Structures are given as structure tokens and as C-alpha cells.
Amino acid sequence: MNQVATKMLRESAPLTAAELELAELIVTTLNLEVNAAEIDPDASLYGDGLGLDSIDILELALALSKHYGIQLRSDDENNRRILGSLRSLNQHIQQHRTRGS
């Protein structure tokens, strides 16, 4: 496991079932070398957290659209908050999803 992934290991509350599903989608979509169940749901998805960059976010946005039916627009001023952590992204998905379980 790389250093970035190690920083993302869970230190807060356990993942909910929906957060685990989302974590697995992120790991699979981006081919990350981390166990989805060990992702800290409150850690940043960017930089020092999971280490995602703008290209990763674009790939993730496409996967979220296909899987959950949500649209993340590049010009949305709320993106930093929405994509701030696994938990905040999951909350956004639960409020706006049009498909999925």
C-alpha cells in the first residue's frame, strides 16, 4: 500500500453500507491499491487524503453518473464540499441519485 493510501486508512466512524459501496466504486474505477473498507470516510479525497487529482475526479464523475444517475458539473461552486470526503460525496449521492440500489 502506498503512503497516500496509508494516510486514508479509517480513523473515524465505520463505513455505512452505502459508503462502502461508494468506496468500492472509487477503488475499482480508479484502480487504487487500497482496500475500500479501510478508507476513512471523513478524510479528504484530494491531495493528502486519498490523493485524487483532477483527472481522477473526471473519471469518478463519469462512474457516478453511470452508477447513480447523478451529474457533477465542473463549474459547480459546491464541488469542493461535495467531493471533500467519501462521507460528503455519499450524502450528496443519497440526496440526488436517480438510479442504483
Buried (B, 14 or more C-beta within 10 A) or exposed (E): EEEBBEBBEBEEEEBEEBBBBBBBBBBEBBEBEBBBEBBBBBBBBBEEBBBBEEEBBEBBBEBBBEBBEBEBEEEEEEBEEBBBBBBBBBBBBBEBBEEBE
